[in-house]
Amino acid sequence: MTRFNKWKDVYDDTSLWLKFVEAKVTAFLTFETGLFYFVSKLKTGSDCTFWRCLSLLGIFISIFLLLLALLPKTSKTGNPLYFLTWSDDDFSVPQKFEESVSYEQLVRALAKVTKAKMEKLKFSLIIYFISILLFLLTIYY
């Protein structure tokens, strides 16, 4: 197996991992949004204690983090997945480079994006579970 094929296989695996992470983020976003609606409709108005309002705020922040994880970056400078395209003014055909090097760069870029999405998912879930615990404590105490 050539170096090019190895990097292509790693790139394909990394791409699939990114799709899996995005599917998890979307599933948790759906679940958290539904639970936020349920919790906000369950008790409102004068029943809204400080801790219950704090738990709703935590759920909202958790949803916001998941939305940030789903939004794509469109700028060339902030998006590591923005790769040389034909629409670039300074791109010319003689600027070709070795394919294995380009796959290596793409794998590194995909790994950065996947790590960033996983970090947002992790913090979102931590905030979410703390918020749910706060909400459950306000119901029973």
N, C-alpha and C positions, 0 to 999 in steps of 0.2 A: 504494500500500500504506500503510495507516495505521500509526501508531506502535504500536498494540496488536498488529497482525499481525506487525510486525517483532520485537517482544519475544517473542511467542508462538513464532515460528520459532527465535529464538535459544535460548529455553527448551527447545524440543524437541531441538535439536542438542546442547545441554549435557546434557540427560538421557540422550541416546544415548551421549555420550562417557563419562558416569559408568557406564553399563551396560558399556561396553567395558572401562573400567579395572577394574571388579569382575570381569569375565570373565578378564582377564589375571591378576589377583590369585589367583583361584580355580585357574586352570591352573598357575601357579607353585607354589601351595600343594600341589596334588596331586603335582606333579613332585618338589618338595623333600621332601615326606613320604615318598614312595617311595624316594628316594635315601638319606634318613636311615635308613630301615629297612634298606636294603641295606648301607650302610656300617657300621651298628651290628652287623649279623649277620656281616659279613665277617671281622672280626678283633675279638675281645673278650678279656677276661681279662688274662693276663700280657703279651700282645702289644700292649696299649694303651699306647703311649708318650705322653709329655706332649703332643707336637704332634698326635698322632691324637686324643687326648681333647679338645684345644683346637679341632680342626676339627669334631668332633661337637658341641661346645658352640656353635660359631659357626653351624652348620646349625640347631641347636635355636633359637637366638636369631632367626635368619632366619625360621623357621616361626612363631615367636611374633609377630614384627612383622606377618607376613601375616595371622595370625588377628586381630590388633588392627585391621588395615585392613578386615577383613570384618565385624566386629561393629558393629551399628547402635547409635547412641546413642538412648536413650529418654527422657532428661530434657528438659524444655522449655528449660532454661537453657543446656545444653551442646550442643544440637542445632539448627543453623541451619535444618534442613529442617522442624522442627516449626512448622507454620503454623496460623493461627487455625482451630480446629475448633468444631463445635457443642457439644462436651462441655465447653468452657471456661465457667466460671461467669460471667465478665465479658464474654462475647461477646454482642452484641445485633445485630439486623438493621440498625438505623440506622447502625452503624459501618462501612458500606460505604466502600470507597475505589476510586479509579480503577484499572481492571483493568491498564492498562499499567504503572502503578507497582508493582502487586503482582507482575507478571511480572518486572519489573526486579529486585525484591528476591529473587525465587526464583532467578533466574539468578545473582545474586551469591552466594546461599547454596549453590547447586549447584557453583559454581566453587570455593568454599572447601572443600567436601567432596571434590571431585575432586582438588584440589591436595594436600590432606592425605593422601589415599589414594595418590597418585602418589609423594609423599615417602616414605611408609612402604615402598612397593614398591621405590623406588630404593635406600634403605638396606638393605632386606632382600636385594636382589640383590647389592649390593656385599659385604656380609658373607658371603653364600652363596658367591660366587666366590672370595673369599679363603680361606674354609674348604675349598673343594674343592681349591684349589691346595696348601694345607697338607697335606691328605690325600694328594694325589698325590705330594708330596715325601716323605712318610713311607713310601710304598710303594716308591719307587724308590731311596731313600737310607737 
